[in-house]
Amino acid sequence: MGLGHVLGKWFARVRPEAQTPASVPALAPAPHPAGPVAQPTDFDRRMMARAIELAEAAAAQGEVPVGAVVYRTADGAILAEAANRREADHDPSAHAEFLAIQHACRAVGDWRLNACSLAVTLEPCPMCAGLIVNARVGRVVYGAPDPKAGAVESLYQILADPRLNHRPEVVPGVEAKRCAELLRAFFHALRESKARPSEPRS
Ligand SMILES: [Zn+2]
């Protein structure tokens, strides 16, 4: 049996698969369109204003300025509010909306928040988006997009993922400019303060 014969047999076995990429199942489709996207209500705007106040207070404490409020969608009654406390608590999960959701669940005595809305100044990260799904938060209103960690539109679309069992209504970009400016100013000041000790170089 010559080498050509062996190779021929081998190719006959291997090439069919190797040459038919069409038979490979297609990859999952590109990110599907976002879930239901809505316009902000008056309550949403008022709650975002409150979340911005909380974010400003956090910045004054040296925390990355993100604020969050959980409220009843029907009447705007505030159930919980929180700001980022990562530095104060030495806790990587102490994001504003994570804390606000936990507090709201305790306030209503239920782990489900279907009848509630969350207003948060920054697009939620994957961790917080996961909690939003698990807590069945009815609506999510957010301010600035987060190109580095956002999991609603920027990097992932967790809240619109049809494989998960809950998809909240999403209201993006409420007071986005102001929310982003808060963060920009905070990080600018942080860089300045870090740069200062090295200034006397002469
Ligand atoms: Zn987060």
Residues whose N, C-alpha, C, O or C-beta is under 5 A from the ligand:
A	BS01	ZN	H95 P124 C125 M127 C128
